[in-house]
Amino acid sequence: MCGIVGAISFAGSSFTISEPYIDRMRDTMYLRGPDGAGTWVSSDGKVGLGHRRLSIIDLSTTASQPMTNEDGTLWLSFNGEIYNHAAIRKELESLGGHCWRTDHSDSEVILHAFEQWGIDCVQRFRGMFAFALWNAREKTLWLVRDRIGIKPLYYSIHHQRLVFASEIKALLEDPDQQREVHEEAMFHYLSFLTTPAPQTLFNGIKKLPGGTWLRVNEDGQVRECRYWDVWDHTSPLTGCTEEEIAERLLAELRTAVKLRKVSDVPVGVFLSGGIDSSTNTALFSDGEGGPVKTFSIGYRGDYESCQSELHFARQMAAEAGAEYHERLLSIDDLMEFLPKMIFLQDEPIADPVCVPVYYVSKLARDNGVTVCQVGEGADELFWGYPTWKIKLNLQKLNDLPVPRFVKHLGLNTLRWMGKEKSLQYEALRRAVGGVPIFWGGAEAFTESQKQALLAERLKKNFGGLTSWEPLAPIYRRFQDKAWEKSHLNWMTYLDLNLRLPELLLMRVDKMTMGVSLEGRVPFLDHKFVELAMSIPTSIKTKNGTLKYILKQAVRDVIPAELINRKKQGFGVPIYEWFSGRLGEKIREELIRFCDETDLLDRAEVRRMLKNGQGAQMWYLFNLALWHKHWIEGIG
């Protein structure tokens, strides 16, 4: 796990890339790679690559980056892990013609795989990665993000050059990079708690979507290509029994966990006590010579909105014979972390779970661990959220043969009752509009709420816009490719393309890297994802049981009590803390934000503050703190 950065100055540009230029951007990402740093610039000053190293695989200096092949025609800066690198190296050695400098570096495998197969080499990689590869023979720069989007990759094209990095803050070190709000991205942020790729909240800065590559020629021509879509790699399991599917799931998950145990530094597990993290812990502990280190977070005090799961985590740790570590957080920890949170995020990730993720990462790092396994992805693949059950039932109701005029009548009635901002109104509005009711597993504000919230200028600019716009291309792909076009498959596919890569996985990446820790995600191994998406919806939703088939698969792996207990989210007691110091801080910053900008409607924000809408206030609070730090340059 590392930080990558670089630039290409297009033909005809007078701009020369220098080592100090690359170094300045590179070293903003010190926390991503405290173990080493490197820079390479071409002799003509047209291309430069930088790298910050967190040593995980092959700790020797020969594995340092940027790395080149034997004749200096390929140069690589790579962030992530290729878990099957040993098998690929063996295949390359059998083909002959490759000279190796390292003992077992996965970075060097990428270089030689590209030599052998070109950009199609990415199809062989099993892992998480974002890398830049300069092909000196063809004068072409390749930027690649892994299939699921576990690792981030940002870029900006301006002043006849393209600049890229693992973090936005690195790009902002370019003196010609503008700092202004991308207002349409902000509009969508108010729906999704994050910005959908390729947008970011910075005008002119983009993020590469998961499963895509970008090819940049020396003359400035840019081509983007989606090299992986899960529907191209599914084999419908319509003829298999539940028992066969459960066995295959467990076997594939065992493989995914085993691959993620490979490391030359200590590895641990984040343990909440839920099914996903408990399964991770059990499978990781299998075959280990000593106790596995697990790390858990709770809160000081009892909170109705966020009840403690620590007793379940302790139970699972004891079951696995693990070395258990926990930390209890308070409002003081949150308040202290706020400035660092905004710095680490680069653009708002308006999920308060960033706070416990940071502190559990710090707990792991403080206890000698450099890599941790996390449980993201299982809920999305296996129908794990109670709110998803509600949305699925609403969609089924909408499928009933009700005349459209009746739906319009219901919409008008809700409007007459003053319910235009309600979730019921928004769901019915989508139904009347002929689009899916599910727009993602995390929604902040309805379209009516956003229109009330925006400043007058933006109300006019975005009067005809909805946040269906960034979802429409995903929906078209779903309709074109899905072998089973069920509502649940749409829900999962949408979150695989938006909420997971740009919110949940982004918070894992930013917060773990904030303490120089690598986070690995077994449930999002692409082979496991492909298998999960091959399972018929009827089996995933059998008996209305959330995670039905996953629970069947792990029955003999973790205690039945953990499988059968009620689902609890990994949350933060924002509602309770809003009534104290946090609420005061939020009011102060939001009033200031409204006074200093023309983005939000002051009266509506004050109304929401008065009503104590804690979660929604947190989303706006993140936006205000981001703008203050990154746009205004304060703090």
N, C-alpha and C positions, 0 to 999 in steps of 0.2 A: 504494500500500500504506500502510495507516494503522491507527490504533486508534480504535474507536468505543465510546461509552458513553452511557448515558441511563437515564431512569426515568420511570414514570408512576404518579402517586398516584391511587388509585381514588376514585370518588365516595363521599362520606361520611367519607373519611379526613381526619384533622386534620393529617397530615404535609404540609408545604410543601417543595417542591423549590426549592433555591436554587443560585445560581451557585457558591458555595464548596463545596457538597455535590458538584456535578458535577465541578468543577475538581479536587477532591482525588482522586476516582476516575480522572479523565482523565489526570492527570499521573503516575500509577503506570506508565503505558504510554509514557513519554517516548521510549524506544528505538524504538517503532513509528512515531513521527512527530516527529523532532527539528526539522523545518523550519517548524513552526507549530502553533498550538493555537487552538481556538475553542469557545465555549459559547453555547447559546441556551436560555432558560427562558421558558415562556409567561407571560403577564401575570398569570394566576391561580395560578401556582406549582404547576400540576398535571402539567406535562410539562417535561422538560429533556433536551437532547442535548449531548454533548460530542464533540470530535474532536481527535486528534493527527495531524499531516500529514507524510507523507513524499512530497515532490513528485516525481511521475513524468510525468504528463500535464498540460499547461497549467500552467506554473510561476507564472503571474500570481496576484496576490492576489485577483482576482475569482473564482478557482476555489477559494477557501478554504471550509471547512465549519465548522459546520453551514451548509447552503445552503438557500435558499428559492426558491420560484417567484416570478413577478412580482407576485402579489397577496397573498403571505404565507400562503396556505392550506395549503401543503405545506412540510414541513421535512425535510431529509435529513442523515444521517450515514452515510458509505459507506467501506468498506474493500475494496480490490481493484482490478480493472481490467475494463472492458467493451471488449474488443478491437475490436468492430464498431461502436463508438459513432458513427463518422463516417457510416456507412451509415444508421444509425437516425436521426441528426440530419437527414440529407438527406431521408429519408422523412417525418419530422415537418414539415420546412419545406414539403414539397410539399402537405401537408394543410392548412397555414395555421393561424393562430390562436395561434402560439407566439412569445413575445418572448424573445430570447436575450441574456444578459449577458456570456457568456464566448466566447472564440474557438473553443475545441475541448475543453472540459471534458467528460469522460465522466460526471462526477457530475451535471452539469446535464441531460444526456440522460436519466438515470434519472428525474429530476423530471418532465420533459415527457412522457416515455413513460408514466409513471403517470397524468398528466393525461389522456392520450389513450386509454389502454387499460386503466387500472386495474391490479390486481395481475397480470393476464395479460401485462403487459409483460415479466415475467421470461422468458417463452417466447422473446422476441426477443433476449435478451442472450446473447452468446457471450463467456464470460470466467470469472473467479473473483471471487466477491463475498460479502460479508456486509454487509447494510445495514439501517438502521432508518429508517422513514419515518412521520412524523406527519401525519395528515390532519385538519386543524383543522375542516373542515366536518362530517365524520362522527365526530369525536372518537375516532379509531381509530389505534392504533399498529401498524405492520407490521414484523416482524422476518423477514429472509429470508437463507437460506444457499444458496450456489451448488449446482448439481446434484450435483457429485462430493463436495463438502465440503472444498474446498481451503482455504477460509478459515474459521476458527473463530468461533462465536458462542455465548456463555454467557448464562444468565439465572437469576434467582432471584425467587420470589414469596414475600413475607413482609410482615407488618405493613401489610396493605392497599396494597401497592405492588408493582410489578414493576420490577426493575433488570436491566440487560443490559450486556454489554461484550465486547470482543475477548479479554480475558484475565480469569481468575478473580481475580487479585490486585486488580483494580479493584473487583470486587464486595465483596471483603473489607474495603474501606475504608468501606463502609456500617456505622455503629456497631451496627446491629441484626442484622447478618448473623452467624449462628452459625458456629463453626468446630468441626466434629466429623466423624468418619469415617463415611462411608456404608458400612456393613459388608457389605452385599450387593454393592455395587460393588467392594469390595476382594476379595471372593470371586471375582468375574469377572476382575478385574485379574490374579489369580494364574493364570488361564488364558490371557488374551489380551495380556499386557504393557501393557494400557491398559484403560480402562473403556469399555464399549459405550454409545453414545448411546441414550437421553438422560441416562444416569447420568454423574456424575463422582464422584471419591473424596470430595468434600465433600457431606455430607448437606444437602439443600435447594438445591443448585446444580445446574442441568442444562445440557446442551449441545444445541443444535438440530441434529437430524440433517441430513445433506446432502440437497439436493433438496426441502426443506420450507420452508414459511413458517408464522409464528405471527401471528395477528390478536388484538389485545388491545383490548377496548372499555373505555370510561371507567368502566363499572360493575364491571370486573374479570373479565368473561367472556373466556375464552381459547379459541381454536380453532386446532388444528394441522392442516396439510394437506400431503400429499406432492404436489408439483406436477410432479415428473419421476421417471420410472422408465425405465431404459434399454430395457426390453422393450416399452414403448409406442412406441418410435421405431426399431425394427429392421426391415429388409427382407431376409429370408433370401436369401443369395447362392447358392442351391442350383443354379441354372442357369448359373453363371459358371465359367469356366476358372480355373485357378491363376494364369495370366498376367494375366487381367483383374482378379482380386482383388488381386494384387501391385501392379499399376499404380494401382488405385484407392486402395490403402493409401498408397502413396508420394505420390500427388497430394494426398490429404487431409492427410498429415503435413506436406508442404511448406506448405500453407495455414496449418496450425496454427502452424508455426514462424514463418512470415512475419508473421502477426498478432501474435505475441509479440516481434517485433523492434521494434514501434512504441513509441517512447519519446522523451521530451525530455531524457533523461539517459543516460549510458553503460550499455551492456548487455554481459554476458559469458556464458560457459558453464562449468558444472561438468563436468570431463572426467575420467572414471575409466579410460578405455581399453576399456570394454565396448561392446557393440553400441549400446546406447541413447544413451549420452552421446556416442559417436563419431558416430552419425547426427545427433544434435542439432548437433554441431560442424560437420559437413559441410554440412548444410542451412542453418545460420545463416550460414556463411561465404559461401554462394552469393550473388553479387551485391553483396557488401560492397566499399566503396571502399578500405578498409584492413584490416589484420590484426585478426581477432577475438581478444579476450582470453579465454584459457582458464585454469582453476584446478584443481589436482590436489593430493591429499593422500596421503602415504605414511608409513612409520614408520622410525625409526632402528633398524637391526638387522634380522635375518632371523627370521621367526616362522613355524613350520610351520602354525599355525592361520589365518594371515592373510598370505599371500604377496603380495609387491609386484606391482602392475600398472602401475607408473609408466612402464616402458619402452614399454608399449602406448599410454599416454597421450601420451608424447613423440612416438611414431611418428604418431599421429593428428594431433597439433598440427602436425607438420612437413608432413604430407600436405595439411592445410587451409591452410597458410601462416599459422597462428595465432601470436599472441604468448603464449608458454607461461609459466605461473607454477606453482611447486610449493612445498610445505612438508612437512618431515618431522617427525612427532610422536614424543614419548617419553612414558614414564610420568609425567615431571614435568608435562607439559602436561595430562594427564588429572587428576592430583591437584590442580593449581592451578585447574582449571576446575570441579571438583565443586560448590563453593558457588554459583557462578553458574548452573550447569546446573539445580540444584534451583529456583533463583529464576526462571529463564526458563520452565521446564516448567509451573509452577503445580500440576499433578498429575503423578504419575510417568508418564513415557514410557520404559518399561524396555528400550529398545533402545540398546545402547552406541554405535551409529552416530551418536547425537546428538553425540558428542565430535568425530569428524572433520567432521561437517556444520557444526558451529559454527566450527571452525578454517578450513575451506575458505571459508566465508562471510566470515570476518574477512580472509582473504587477498585475496578479491575486493574488499572494501570498502577495504582498505589500498592497493589498486592503482587506486583511482579509479572503481570500478564501483558502481552503485546497484541494478542489476537483473541477475539471472542465471537462465539456463535450466537446469532440472534434468531428470533422466531417469525419475522415478518413473512407474509405471503400466504400462510395456511388459511386464514379467515377468508381471504378473497378467492382462493381456489376451491374451497369446500363449503361455502355458504355458512360462514361462522358468526355473522352479526345479526342480533335480533332486529335491528333496523332494516336489514336486507329482507327479512321475512315480511315486514310490514309493506315495503315497497313492492315486493313480488306479489303480495295479495292485492294491493291496489292496482297493479298492472293487470292481474287476472280479472278483476272487476271491470276494468276498462275494456277488456276483450268481449264482455257480454254484449249481445246485440241491442244496445240502447241507441235510439235515434240521436243524431248529432244535435238536433234542436233542443232535446232534453238536457244535454250536457251544457249547451249555451245558456239555457234557462237557469241551471244550477250555478253557473258562473256569474250570471247577472244578479242572482239572488244573493250570493256571497258578497258581491260588490255593493249591493244595496244595504247589506247588513254591516258594512264597514270592515269586511274580512279580507280586503284585497291583499294585505301583506301576510296572510296566513299560509301555512303549509298546505292546507286543504285547497285553497284557491290556486296555489302554484301547481299542485298535482293535477287539478282539473283543467287548468289553462294548458298544460302540456298535452293532456288527453285530447282536448278540443283541437289543438294544433297538430295532432297526428304524429307526435314524437314520443319516444319512450319517457316514462315517468322517472326512471332512474337516470340521474345525471352524475352519479359518482357517490362513493361511500362517505364523502365528507362534503357537506354543503353549508356555507356560512350564512348567506342572505338569499332570499328569493328575489326574482326579477323585480317585483313590485317594491320590495324593501330597498333594493339597490337604486331604483329610480327616485325614491324618496330621500335616499342618503346622499346622492351625488349633488355637487354644486350645480347651480343653474346652467352654467356654461356646458358642463358635461351632460346634463339632462338633454340638452338640445343636440349635442354631438352624437350621443348614443341612444337617441330616442327610439330608433328602430332596431337596435342591436339586442341580442340575448346571448347568454353563454352557451347556447346550443351550437353557435358558430364553430368553436374549436372542437366540438364533439362530432360534428357532422362527418368529417373525413374518417374518423374512427368507425362510425356507424356504417358508412359505405363499405369499408373494408370487411366489417363483420358480416354484412349482408352478402357480400361477394364471396366470402371464403368459408364461413362457419359451416361445419358439417351438420350441426344441429342448431338451428336459429332460435333457441329457447330464450326466454327472458333472463333466466339465470346466467346463461352463457354470455349474454350481452353485458350483464352486470360485472361478471368476472373480467371479460375482455376489456371493458372500459377502464376498470381499475388497474389492470395490467399495463395499460397504455397511458394512464394519467396519474391516478392517486398514488400508486406504488412508486413509480420512478421519480415523480416530482414532489412528493410530500413525504411518504413514510420512509422510503429509502434515502431520500435526501436528508431527512432529519438524522437518520442513523449515520450517514457519511459525515455530515457536518459536525455532529456532536462527538462521535468517536474520534475523528481526526483532530478535534479540539484538544484532545489529551494524548495525541499520537498513538491511537489504538486502532487496529484493523477490525472491522465488523464483517463477519461472513454469514451468508443467508442460505442454509441448506434447502429450505422449502421453495426457494426460487432458483434452484439448479434447473437449467433449461430443459433437461431431460425429464425431470420430475414434473415440471409445468406441462410439458407436452403430454405426459401420461395422464395427469389430472384432467386436462382438457379433452381427453379421449373418453372420459367416463360419461355415460348418459345422465342427463339432468334428473331423471326419475330415481336414480340410485342416490345421487347427492342429496335429494330432498325427501327421501323416503320417510314416511310417517311424520313429516313436518319437523324432523329432528335436525338441528343445526349440526354440521360436520358429521353427518351420519356415517359415511363410508370411511372417513379418517378415524373416527372412534372405533369402528370395527377393526381397522388395520392395526391399531396400537393397543388392543385389549390385553395382550400378554406382555406389553412393554412397560406400562405405567399403571399405578394403582387405580382400581375401578372408581374409587372416591373422587379422584381428580378428573376422570372422564365424565362422570355422571353429574358433577356439580354444576350449578348455574353459571353461565358465562358472566365474567366480569372483565371490564376493559382496564387497560393499563392507563389510569387517568391521573389528573391533578385536581385538587379541591379548589378550583378557581371560584366557584360560587361562594364558598365560605370565606375565602381570602379576599374576595372583592369588597366585603363589608368593612375591611380594615385598611391597613397601609397600602395594600395593592390597589384598592379602589381609589384611594386618594391620589396615588401616583398616576393611575390611568386617567382620572379626571383632569389633572394638571396637564398631562402631555396632550390629551385630545383637544382640550380647549386651546392650548397653544398652537397645535397643528392647524386647527380651523382658522385661527387668527392669522397665521403666517402663510397659508396656502389658499388656493381657490379650487380645492379638489372635493371637499365634502360640504354638505349643507349644515351650517352651524346649528340651526334650530333643531334639526332632526337628531344630530349627535347629542345635544343637550337633553332632548327628550329621552333618548335611549339611556343616557347616564342617570337621569332621574328615575327611570324605571328599573335600573339595576340589572340590565341584561348582560350578566357577567361574561358568558362565553363570547358573545358577539363583540363586547367591548374589548376582549382580549385580541380579537382579530384586528380591530381598528388600532388598538394600542401598538401592536407589532408594526403596522404600517406607519404610524406616527414616529416611532422610535427609529425605524429604518430611514425615513426621510430626513430626520434630524441629523443622523450620523453620516449617511452616505451621500445625500444630496446637498444638505446645508453645510456639512462638515463640522457639526457641533458635537463635542463629546468623543 
